[in-house]
């Protein structure tokens, strides 16, 4: 099926996942459109990581379906998710500090030289640097001019955007970011947020997992709130406050309504 104007980029329906007696994900429903940033928030243990792991193929859900561009996604396979256009940037980034920026972007997908050299497994460093530089330019990343720089010499924010660039190069439709600004200062966090804005402008879908609620309110188009393995609320960020989002995460608002009704 070809994507149409009325078809969301991603649609996850009724995802469930248990680990023994623990119901980590009870009812995972999510829609992400092209050029949209959707943040998923919740307290620790709310089910956020399990939810995105089911979408990304790292976990096979016990029930439910995931569709990308209207097509059913093979569940429980990271490779199938990546082939379909989904990539995830986890907190550990999985960077090789001794390799260059370009080499990290093409890690495990290295470009080979042409002819006999390529058949012998020789890597085309020049082509990788050129493509890496072009990708950085497309993403509007101006803080990292030298793709030959060793990854271990980069700041936290720079390493994060390299990981994002790698995800975009491999998937290019839906990017899932797991706590991308965790442990980053304000300046480094802004580098990451600027990259998220650029991905949105390019028409990519972005799913953002974050405890940094002020940043979430700044960058998200929609905020999905999870509690005890369920999606319990969905709000637009305009006019919202951190305090209100926290009350939704903790269930204080629903408890107050029930108390008022009784």
GIRASUL-V335348 format. One record per residue. N is the residue number from 0. RES is the residue in three letters. SS is DSSP state (alpha for helix, beta for strand, coil for the rest). BURIAL is I if it has 16 or more other ideal C-beta (glycine too) atoms within 10 Angstrom, else O. Layout:
n=(N,N)
res=(RES,RES)
ss=(SS,SS)
burial=(BURIAL,BURIAL)
This chain:
n=(0,1,2,3,4,5,6,7,8,9,10,11,12,13,14,15,16,17,18,19,20,21,22,23,24,25,26,27,28,29,30,31,32,33,34,35,36,37,38,39,40,41,42,43,44,45,46,47,48,49,50,51,52,53,54,55,56,57,58,59,60,61,62,63,64,65,66,67,68,69,70,71,72,73,74,75,76,77,78,79,80,81,82,83,84,85,86,87,88,89,90,91,92,93,94,95,96,97,98,99,100,101,102,103,104,105,106,107,108,109,110,111,112,113,114,115,116,117,118,119,120,121,122,123,124,125,126,127,128,129,130,131,132,133,134,135,136,137,138,139,140,141,142,143,144,145,146,147,148,149,150,151,152,153,154,155,156,157,158,159,160,161,162,163,164,165,166,167,168,169,170,171,172,173,174,175,176,177,178,179,180,181,182,183,184,185,186,187,188,189,190,191,192,193,194,195,196,197,198,199,200,201,202,203,204,205,206,207,208,209,210,211,212,213,214,215,216,217,218,219,220,221,222,223,224,225,226,227,228,229,230,231,232,233,234,235,236,237,238,239,240,241,242,243,244,245,246,247,248,249,250,251,252,253,254,255,256,257,258,259,260,261)
res=(UNK,UNK,UNK,UNK,UNK,UNK,UNK,UNK,UNK,UNK,UNK,UNK,UNK,UNK,UNK,UNK,UNK,UNK,UNK,UNK,UNK,UNK,UNK,UNK,UNK,UNK,UNK,UNK,UNK,UNK,UNK,UNK,UNK,UNK,UNK,UNK,UNK,UNK,UNK,UNK,UNK,UNK,UNK,UNK,UNK,UNK,UNK,UNK,UNK,UNK,UNK,UNK,UNK,UNK,UNK,UNK,UNK,UNK,UNK,UNK,UNK,UNK,UNK,UNK,UNK,UNK,UNK,UNK,UNK,UNK,UNK,UNK,UNK,UNK,UNK,UNK,UNK,UNK,UNK,UNK,UNK,UNK,UNK,UNK,UNK,UNK,UNK,UNK,UNK,UNK,UNK,UNK,UNK,UNK,UNK,UNK,UNK,UNK,UNK,UNK,UNK,UNK,UNK,UNK,UNK,UNK,UNK,UNK,UNK,UNK,UNK,UNK,UNK,UNK,UNK,UNK,UNK,UNK,UNK,UNK,UNK,UNK,UNK,UNK,UNK,UNK,UNK,UNK,UNK,UNK,UNK,UNK,UNK,UNK,UNK,UNK,UNK,UNK,UNK,UNK,UNK,UNK,UNK,UNK,UNK,UNK,UNK,UNK,UNK,UNK,UNK,UNK,UNK,UNK,UNK,UNK,UNK,UNK,UNK,UNK,UNK,UNK,UNK,UNK,UNK,UNK,UNK,UNK,UNK,UNK,UNK,UNK,UNK,UNK,UNK,UNK,UNK,UNK,UNK,UNK,UNK,UNK,UNK,UNK,UNK,UNK,UNK,UNK,UNK,UNK,UNK,UNK,UNK,UNK,UNK,UNK,UNK,UNK,UNK,UNK,UNK,UNK,UNK,UNK,UNK,UNK,UNK,UNK,UNK,UNK,UNK,UNK,UNK,UNK,UNK,UNK,UNK,UNK,UNK,UNK,UNK,UNK,UNK,UNK,UNK,UNK,UNK,UNK,UNK,UNK,UNK,UNK,UNK,UNK,UNK,UNK,UNK,UNK,UNK,UNK,UNK,UNK,UNK,UNK,UNK,UNK,UNK,UNK,UNK,UNK,UNK,UNK,UNK,UNK,UNK,UNK,UNK,UNK,UNK,UNK,UNK,UNK)
ss=(coil,coil,coil,coil,coil,coil,coil,coil,coil,beta,beta,beta,beta,beta,beta,beta,beta,beta,beta,coil,coil,beta,beta,beta,beta,beta,beta,beta,beta,beta,beta,beta,coil,coil,coil,coil,beta,beta,beta,beta,beta,coil,coil,coil,coil,coil,coil,alpha,alpha,alpha,alpha,alpha,alpha,alpha,alpha,alpha,coil,coil,coil,coil,coil,coil,beta,beta,beta,beta,beta,beta,coil,coil,beta,beta,coil,coil,coil,coil,coil,alpha,alpha,alpha,alpha,alpha,alpha,alpha,coil,beta,beta,beta,beta,coil,coil,coil,coil,coil,coil,coil,coil,coil,coil,beta,alpha,alpha,alpha,alpha,alpha,coil,coil,coil,coil,coil,coil,beta,coil,coil,alpha,alpha,alpha,alpha,alpha,coil,coil,coil,beta,coil,alpha,alpha,alpha,alpha,alpha,alpha,alpha,alpha,alpha,alpha,alpha,alpha,alpha,alpha,coil,coil,coil,coil,coil,coil,coil,coil,coil,coil,coil,beta,alpha,alpha,alpha,coil,coil,alpha,alpha,alpha,alpha,alpha,alpha,alpha,alpha,alpha,alpha,alpha,alpha,alpha,alpha,alpha,coil,coil,coil,beta,beta,beta,beta,beta,coil,coil,coil,coil,coil,coil,coil,alpha,alpha,alpha,alpha,alpha,alpha,alpha,alpha,alpha,alpha,alpha,alpha,alpha,alpha,alpha,alpha,coil,coil,coil,beta,beta,beta,beta,beta,coil,coil,coil,alpha,alpha,alpha,alpha,alpha,alpha,alpha,coil,coil,beta,beta,beta,beta,beta,beta,coil,coil,beta,beta,beta,beta,beta,beta,coil,coil,coil,coil,coil,coil,alpha,alpha,alpha,alpha,alpha,alpha,alpha,alpha,alpha,coil,alpha,alpha,alpha,alpha,alpha,alpha,alpha,alpha,alpha,alpha,coil)
burial=(O,O,O,O,O,O,I,I,I,I,I,I,O,O,I,I,I,O,O,O,O,O,I,I,I,I,I,I,O,I,I,I,O,I,O,I,I,I,I,I,I,I,O,O,O,I,I,I,I,I,I,I,I,I,I,I,I,I,I,O,I,O,O,I,O,I,I,I,I,O,O,O,I,O,I,O,O,O,O,O,I,I,O,I,I,I,I,I,I,I,O,O,I,O,I,O,O,O,O,I,I,I,I,I,I,I,O,O,O,O,I,O,I,O,O,O,O,O,O,O,O,O,O,I,I,O,I,I,I,O,I,I,I,O,I,I,O,O,I,O,I,O,I,I,O,O,I,O,O,O,I,O,O,I,O,I,I,I,I,I,I,I,I,I,I,I,I,I,I,I,I,I,I,I,I,I,I,I,I,I,I,O,O,I,O,O,O,I,I,I,I,I,I,I,I,I,O,I,I,I,O,O,O,I,I,I,I,I,I,I,O,I,I,O,I,I,I,O,I,I,I,I,I,I,I,I,I,O,I,I,I,I,I,O,I,O,I,O,O,I,O,O,O,O,I,O,I,I,I,O,I,O,I,O,O,O,O,O,O,O,O,O)
